[in-house]
Amino acid sequence: MTFYECGNELTRDDAIIIDSTNAGTKALDFNNANWPTMRGAMRGMIDGVKAAQPSAKCGINFCVADVGASDALWDGMQPDGSGGHPKVRWDITTWHNYEVYGDIFNIGTDGAGPGIDLPTYCKARYCVPFFITEWNTGPEKTQSYRATYITSQLNLFYAARKTHNIQSVMYYVLDSGNNTFGIVTNGTALNPPYGAFTTFTSSHADT
């Protein structure tokens, strides 16, 4: 099976999100005038992939707590609340979750709280698999902090893989060219993050 993520953080583009500090839980957080352009781009990418490879699975990507955007796209709604617009229907819900955004299993609905269990919400709302296609802590963190974060997050994701419909998690990134995100630099292991990642993955089968 081949998977495609049709768009990368489009709901967080300056032309779409009105205030990037908002969590994105309300449709009104997004630019009404520019919404049809983004929606059309998403639908076009999905249609293009399906035309060339009908069996492929297409994902649409969201960030932070952008359920205001994902719900509006799924239901054919505009940010102003009007309905009856073209719907965006994806095969996979994909999400980016960096530490600064909050715990994806208890993410703040207004950027602070109270929180919602985002994978559970998406499982019930869209009934398609859930991929976390980028996750990490911040680039300013120490390597020892990053290693601990990698282990703790992988433990959480692995424990929730069946109960929360999480079919894939993708660490960002293999090699960032420096020590800000990756686990290797120019092919050389960046420890302790590399050790934390490889130790966990080698001892936890994908079952």
Stockholm file with secondary structure:
# STOCKHOLM 1.0

chainA/1-207         MTFYECGNELTRDDAIIIDSTNAGTKALDFNNANWPTMRGAMRGMIDGVKAAQPSAKCGINFCVADVGASDALWDGMQPDGSGGHPKVRWDITTWHNYEVYGDIFNIGTDGAGPGIDLPTYCKARYCVPFFITEWNTGPEKTQSYRATYITSQLNLFYAARKTHNIQSVMYYVLDSGNNTFGIVTNGTALNPPYGAFTTFTSSHADT
#=GR chainA/1-207 SS CCEEECCSSGGGSTTTBSCTTSCSCSGGGBCTTTHHHHHHHHHHHHHHHHHHCTTCEEEEEEETTTHHHHHHHHHTCCTTSCCCSCCCCCSEEEEEEEGGGCCTTSEETTSSSSEECHHHHHHHHHCSCEEEEEEECCTTSCHHHHHHHHHHHHHHHHHHTTTSCEEEEEESCSCCSSSSSCSEETTEECTTHHHHHHHHHHHSCCC
#=GC SS_cons         CCEEECCSSGGGSTTTBSCTTSCSCSGGGBCTTTHHHHHHHHHHHHHHHHHHCTTCEEEEEEETTTHHHHHHHHHTCCTTSCCCSCCCCCSEEEEEEEGGGCCTTSEETTSSSSEECHHHHHHHHHCSCEEEEEEECCTTSCHHHHHHHHHHHHHHHHHHTTTSCEEEEEESCSCCSSSSSCSEETTEECTTHHHHHHHHHHHSCCC
//
